[in-house]
Amino acid sequence: MGEVQVPGRTPRGHYSYATTHNGLIFTAGMLPTKPDGSHAADMGFEAQCRQALENLMTVLQAAGAKDILKVTVYIVGAENWAAFNTVYAEVFGTRKPARTVLPVPELYFGYLVEVEAIASAH
């Protein structure tokens, strides 16, 4: 198993942004923090979605991902599902990895969305 380092970013807890094993990349949950690590929970829902997905793509790029296989999404409130789906489709375009969306009552620091993924490195 290998820990993935993301240039210019350091996790704020006892975890890795991503690990690799047998050609697969497993990411941690990505909150919509700003690239410098500062919190941005005051952004609107769609802006948080874009930032969380940008953070996810940054980690996957650092890990050498070739194909995203599965995405898991936690959103506060099922009513936000359609808005998330719109932003997700903009970001992913024609790519359609398997996906699970889980409505939850709350997330850390007051955020409204968190995303994680499994990708291949081959």
N, C-alpha and C positions, 0 to 999 in steps of 0.2 A: 504494500500500500504506500502511495506517495502523497505527501502534502503539497498542495498547489500554493505557490506564492503569487500574490497579485502586486505588481509594482505600484508603489505609492500608497498602498492600503495595508492596514494591519487590523485583524479582528479585535474587537473590544472585549472578548471573552475567551474562554478556554475551548477554542474550536478552530478549524481550518475553514477557509472560504470554500475549498473543494478538496476532495481526495480522489486518487485514481487507483484502480485495481483491475487487472486483466483487460485493459483496453477500454474500461468504462470510467466516466467522470461523474462523481456524485457531489452536487453542490449543497452548501448549507442554505438555509432560508435567507433570502435577500429582502431586507426592508428597503423602503425608498429613502435611505439616507443620502445626503449629498456626497459627491466623490471625496471630499475632505473628511468625511465621517461625521459631520455635524448633522443634527436632526432637522427634519423638514416636515414634521407631522401637521403643520399648519397649511400645507399645500392642499388643493382640492383633490378629489378622488382620482380623476383622470391623470393629473400631473403626478400623483403618487404612483399610479400604475406605470407610467412611462419611465419614471426614475427607477423603480424596482426592476423593471425589465432591462433597463440600461445597465444597472448594477449586475444583473444576472449575466448579460451578454459579455460584460467586461471580464467577469470571472471565467466564463467558458472560453473566451479567447485566450486568456492567460494560461488556461489548462490545455490548450491545443485541441479543443473540440472540433470534430469534423461534422457531426450530425447530432442534433438534439432529438432524443428518443422519447422523453416523458417529462412533462411539466406538472408540478403540483402547485396550486394557488390557494391561498387562504385570504378570503375577503371578509371584511366586517359588513354584515348585512346582505342578505340574499338580493335585496333590491338593487345592489350595485353590480350584479352579475352581467347584465346587458352592457353597461358602460365598460366594464372590464373586457368583455368579449370584443367590443369595438376597438379598443386600444390594442389588445392582443393581436387581432387580425391585421392592424396597421403595421405592427412591429414584425410579425412573422410572415406576412405576405402569403405566398402560395405554400409555404411549409406548414404542415399540420402534424406536429408530434402528438402522441397520445397525451391526454390532459385530464386532470382532476381538479375541480373547483370546489372548495369547501367553505361554506359560510360559517363564520365564527363570531362569538359575541364581542371579542376585543383582541387586540394585538399589543405588543410592547410599545411603550412610549406614545400611545395614542394613534399609531399608524392604522391605515385602513386596508392595507394589502401587503402580502409577503409571498414570494415565489421561490421555488427551488426546482432543480432539474437533474435529470440523468442524461448523459450524452456519451457518444462514442468518440474515442480518440483516434480511430483508424479510418 
